Amino acid sequence: MSAHCQLTGARPGFGNRISHSHRRTSRRFDPNIQKKRYWLVGEGRHVRLTLSAKAVKTVDAIGIEAAVARIRARGEKV
């Protein structure tokens, strides 16, 4: 499973690690991915989502029902 957020779609970014001598090697910038469990009142069940830290704050602001609607609109399965 790749490190990606179900709500925002954040995925790892790629770049170069640059040493003191200016040699470049590949590196990866991973998003801060967390697994969170939420209670969906409308469906009467828990859902476990893989979210970035920014998306957890978004869920707190807009609510879990609206967040799940956005995830389903992106084509992700919940």
N, C-alpha and C positions, 0 to 999 in steps of 0.2 A: 504494500500500500504506500503510495507516495504521500509526502507531507503536504497536504493541501487543505484549505479551509472550505467547508461546505457552503458557508454563507457568502463570503467575500470572494472566494476563488483564489485566494493568495497561494502562490506556489513558490518553491525555491528560486532565488535569483542566482546567477553565476557571474563570476568575475575572476580577478587575479589576485593572488597573494604576492606582494612585492617585498623582497628582502632588502636588507641594507645595501647590498651590492647591485640592487635593481634587477635581480633575476625574477622572472615571473613564473608562478605555478598556479594551476587552477584551484579555485575554492568555490564554496557554495554558501549562500546566505539563506539559511532556513527560517521560515516564519515561526513564530512562537505558537505552536499547535498544542491544544489542550483537548481532552475528551471530557465533555460535560453531559450530564443526564438531566433532562427536563421533564416535567409532568405536563402532558397535553390534556387540558381540561376537555376540549371539544371531542377528543377521541377516547378519553378515559384510559390512557396508557402513558408509559414513560417512553421517551426517545433519547438515544445516545447520539450526540452530534460531535463531530470533529471540527473544532472551531479555533481560529486564531484568537489571541488575547483581545485584539480590536473588535472582533465579531462578538465576543462574550459581552463587551460593553454595549454593543449595538443591540443585542438581545435584551439586555437590561433596560434599554431606552425604549425600544419599540414593542417589546413583548414577544413571547415565544410563538404565539399563533401567527403573527405577522412575519416573523422570521422563518417559520416553516413554510409559509406561503411563498416567500421569496426563494427559498431553497428549491421548492417544487417547481417554481417558474423557471429556474435555471436548468431544470431537467434532472436534478439529483433525486435519488430515492431516499425517503425517510421512513 
